[in-house]
Amino acid sequence: MQRIDNTPRRLPLTETERNRTMARFTPADPVRAAEAVAALPAAAREVAAAAANSVVALAEVPADPQAALDAYATMRRGADAIRAAEDLLILRLHEAGASVAGLANALSINRLTIERRIAAAKAARNA
C-alpha cells in the first residue's frame, strides 16, 4: 500500500525571510528614538569593525603553531571590544523602541542578559 503525503510543502525561504526577526519598535521618547535610529549605522559599523579587527590575524595564519596561538589570542582579546560594540548597538535598538523581550527573542539571548548589556552600555556611555 502506498502512503500519500498531503501535507503542504513550503518553498525554501529567501535570504530576506531567513534573516527577518520579529520585533516591534514602540519608542517611549520620540526624540531619543530618532537620535538612536540615526546612530544605528555607526553602531553597526562599530560591531563590524571590532569583529573584523579581532579575526584578521586568524585569516592569514601560516602553518606555525606559535603564529596560530598568537592569532587566536589576539582574537580572544578582541572579544571585549566586540561585546562593548554589541552592547552599544543593543542599547541603540532599545532606545529606538525595541523592548527588552523583543530584543531577547530576536537575538536568542536571555532577557536578563539583554537588561545587563543595556545597563553596561549606559554605564560606558556615561563614563
Secondary structure, DSSP 8 states (H G I E B T S, - for coil): --------------HHHHH-----B--S-HHHHHHHHHHHHHHHHHHHHHHHHHHTTGGG--S-HHHHHHHHHHHHHTHHHHHHHHHHHHHHHHHTTB-HHHHHHHHT--HHHHHHHHHHHHHHHH-
